[in-house]
Amino acid sequence: MTQQTVTALFDRYDEATAAVARLEGIGIPHADVSLVSKEDPDRHSGITSRHGDHAEAKDAAIGGTGAGATVGTVLGGAAGLLTGLGLLAIPGVGPVVAAGWLVATLTGAGIGAAAGGLIGGLTGAGVGEADAHAYGEGVRRGGTLVTVRTDPTRTDEVAMILEEHGSINLDERAETWRADGWQSPIATEVASAPVQPRDRSRTYPASDVRA
């Protein structure tokens, strides 16, 4: 069965991680869930890079090293997605903590490195380009992005859980950013639309690119 990609952006990291735990609790495999959050030493003090140095991740991001600048174990552990959180430097976004299937595209295993970091990873997963740029801006501003691969029979259930745990309205937030001067390189009206245009989560036909 063709999978779909469900996305949601959270202001609060703890709301996003609670949503991830709930998804795993209803049987969504952690291999099909991904989390990317702006790195914050105070919020993520227990997470270290492979070399044990937060500064390395920041330096890599600031220096613009390639989209595959991985400095942590980010694919998720056997006990659940959140046990695999690690540091990753994404050009244009900065240092993030991340785990899950989407991370493979950001570390060069898929199209992410060639297509432009987080934006390329999202569009490669089926997310419309305008929304991908908005999600990237949301993470850059401190948000947490949760992305789930699932079959169409479970997309409503997944979307409801993401919304129940506090995901934001992407269109409203993007309008606020535009008022602050942010300009997306893609016009919303010409971008690929989600198959289910919910207010606080989006569902897209998944691409064939898999971790």
C-alpha positions in Angstrom: 0.0 0.0 0.0 1.3 3.5 -0.9 2.4 5.4 2.2 1.6 9.0 3.0 3.7 11.6 4.9 2.1 13.4 7.8 3.8 16.5 9.2 3.3 18.9 12.1 5.2 21.8 13.7 5.3 22.4 17.4 6.4 25.5 19.4 7.2 23.3 22.4 9.7 20.5 22.3 7.9 18.6 25.1 4.6 18.6 23.2 6.3 17.2 20.2 8.0 14.4 22.2 4.7 13.6 23.9 3.1 13.2 20.5 6.0 10.9 19.4 5.5 8.8 22.5 1.8 8.6 21.8 2.3 7.5 18.2 4.7 4.8 19.3 2.1 3.8 21.9 -0.5 3.1 19.3 1.8 1.0 17.3 3.4 3.4 14.8 6.9 2.0 14.3 9.6 4.4 15.5 11.3 3.7 12.2 8.5 5.6 10.5 8.6 8.6 12.8 11.1 11.5 12.6 11.8 14.5 14.9 13.9 17.6 14.1 14.2 20.3 16.7 16.3 23.5 17.0 19.3 22.6 19.2 19.2 24.3 22.6 21.9 23.4 25.1 19.6 24.1 28.1 16.7 22.1 26.7 18.8 19.2 25.4 21.6 19.2 27.9 21.7 15.4 28.0 22.4 15.0 24.3 26.0 15.1 23.1 27.6 14.8 19.8 29.5 11.7 18.8 32.6 13.5 19.9 30.9 14.9 23.1 31.0 18.5 22.0 28.1 20.8 21.4 30.4 23.4 19.9 31.3 21.1 17.1 27.8 21.0 15.9 27.4 24.8 16.0 30.7 25.3 14.2 29.7 22.9 11.5 26.4 24.6 11.0 27.7 28.2 11.1 30.5 27.2 8.7 28.0 25.9 6.2 29.3 22.4 5.9 27.3 20.1 3.7 23.8 18.9 4.5 25.3 15.6 5.6 27.2 17.2 8.5 26.2 14.6 11.1 27.6 14.8 14.6 25.4 12.5 16.5 23.6 9.1 16.5 20.3 10.2 14.9 18.6 7.2 13.4 16.7 6.1 16.5 17.3 3.4 19.0 15.6 0.0 19.4 13.8 1.2 22.5 12.1 4.1 20.7 12.8 7.1 18.6 13.7 9.5 21.3 16.5 7.2 22.6 18.3 7.9 19.4 18.3 11.7 19.4 21.6 13.3 18.4 23.1 16.5 17.1 23.0 17.4 13.4 24.2 20.6 11.6 21.9 21.8 8.8 23.0 24.7 6.7 20.5 27.5 6.7 18.8 26.1 9.9 21.8 25.7 12.3 22.4 22.9 14.8 19.4 20.7 15.6 18.7 17.6 17.6 17.2 14.9 15.4 16.2 11.3 15.0 14.3 9.1 12.6 13.9 8.2 9.0 14.0 11.8 7.6 17.5 12.2 9.0 18.9 9.7 6.6 18.1 12.1 3.7 19.8 14.9 5.6 23.0 12.9 6.1 23.5 12.0 2.5 21.8 8.6 2.4 19.1 10.0 0.1 18.4 13.1 -1.8 18.8 15.6 1.1 22.4 16.6 0.5 21.9 17.2 -3.2 18.6 19.0 -2.9 19.3 21.3 0.0 19.3 20.0 3.6 16.0 20.0 5.5 14.0 21.4 2.6 15.3 18.8 0.2 14.6 16.0 2.7 11.1 17.2 3.1 10.3 17.6 -0.5 11.9 14.2 -1.2 9.4 12.8 1.3 6.5 14.2 -0.6 6.0 17.5 1.3 4.9 20.4 -1.0 7.8 22.8 -1.5 6.2 25.9 -0.1 5.3 24.0 3.1 8.8 22.5 3.2 10.3 26.0 3.3 7.8 27.1 6.0 8.6 24.0 8.1 12.3 24.8 7.7 11.8 28.4 8.8 9.8 27.1 11.8 12.6 24.9 12.9 15.1 27.7 12.4 13.0 29.9 14.7 13.1 27.3 17.5 10.3 24.9 16.6 10.1 21.1 16.5 9.0 19.2 13.4 7.5 15.8 13.6 7.2 13.8 10.3 5.4 10.4 10.1 5.2 7.8 7.3 2.1 5.7 7.5 -0.5 4.1 5.2 -3.6 6.0 4.3 -5.8 4.0 6.7 -4.0 5.6 9.7 -3.3 9.1 8.5 -6.4 10.6 10.2 -5.4 8.9 13.5 -1.8 10.2 13.2 -2.9 13.7 12.3 -5.4 13.8 15.3 -2.7 12.8 17.7 -0.3 15.5 16.4 -3.0 18.1 16.7 -4.1 17.0 20.2 -0.6 17.5 21.4 -0.4 21.1 20.4 0.8 21.4 16.7 0.5 24.9 15.3 -1.4 26.3 12.3 1.4 26.5 9.7 -0.4 29.0 7.4 -1.2 31.4 10.2 2.4 31.2 11.5 3.9 31.7 8.1 1.8 34.9 7.7 3.2 36.1 11.0 6.8 35.4 9.7 6.1 37.2 6.5 4.9 40.3 8.4 8.3 40.1 10.2 10.1 40.1 6.8 10.5 36.5 6.0 10.1 35.7 2.3 9.6 32.1 1.1 11.2 31.5 -2.2 8.1 29.5 -3.3 4.7 31.1 -3.7 2.1 29.1 -1.8 -0.4 29.2 -4.6 1.9 27.3 -7.0 3.1 24.7 -4.5 1.9 21.1 -4.3 -1.1 21.0 -2.0 -1.4 18.4 0.8 -4.0 15.7 0.2 -5.6 16.6 3.5 -5.3 20.3 4.1 -5.9 20.3 7.9 -5.2 23.4 9.9 -2.5 22.0 12.2 -1.1 19.0 10.4 -0.6 18.1 6.7 -0.7 14.9 4.8 1.1 14.3 1.5 1.6 11.4 -0.9 4.9 9.9 0.2 7.7 9.7 -2.4 9.5 6.5 -3.1 12.6 7.6 -1.3 13.1 5.7 1.9 15.7 5.4 4.6 
